[in-house]
Amino acid sequence: MNHIEAPFIQLRDIYKSYHTATGAFVALKDITLQIQRAEFVAVIGKSGSGKSTLMNVLTGIDDIDRGDIVIDHTAVHQLNEQQKSAWRGKNVGVVFQFFQLLPTLSVLENVMLPMDFCASRPARERKGHALALLKKLGILEQADKLPSALSGGQQQRAAIARALANDPAILVADEPTGNLDSDTATGIIQLFAQLASEGKTIIMVTHEREYADYFSRTIQLLDGSVIEDSAASTQRRLSVAHAINSAGVKHA
């Protein structure tokens, strides 16, 4: 008998509201989504459409009012705060628009920090793993510098290396190219596409539709609801993958 594998990420009837001075604000309205392992998903929509809230409930940062969030067989919505923090540290890497690197730590120390917090590997192995990630991201020579000495693209690569430090299955990126020039942004998008091809599940909030060819799927939100959920054609995804593998990603 053939067994159908459950989706890697399942959101069922997610409803989330916030209390404000003028009353309740509904951020997400009964959203149901399924995301498979190793997808590169773009979440798009206008300001206030619910993109950041969706990322926050998906990663367990925000609680939901009702619904179910099941990720790789873990019912995230049923975890308490301590359990969610431990789960998130092992399973989710987060990349921000403005990098959020600690300015007084070197790039290497920034990348080692998640391993120190989660004790995800023996202390003697952490530096070597961090250096290997910086090499993979093309910024090994920046390891001993402070973040302020790096270009925007280099800082974002350092932030991605930090997000990958505990080898999470999921990488969530909130407008990661919004503060970068177009060439550098393209290099970051290509890098995400490469990571997805290696098995990472990438979920990225973005306003930039010009990178649609790199996404395996695009989800559009409006007023807290999904109004479009479209997959890229297999032919186009294969074409993009071939171009990335042939040329290599840009080291901006």
PyMOL commands that set and color helices and strands:
alter all, ss='L'
color gray80, all
select helices_A, chain A and resi 51-58+76-78+81-91+107-118+123-136+140-142+147-149+152-163+182-197+209-214+234-247
alter helices_A, ss='H'
color red, helices_A
select strands_A, chain A and resi 9-20+23-35+40-44+66-71+74-75+92-96+170-174+201-205+217-222+225-231
alter strands_A, ss='S'
color yellow, strands_A
deselect
rebuild
show_as cartoon
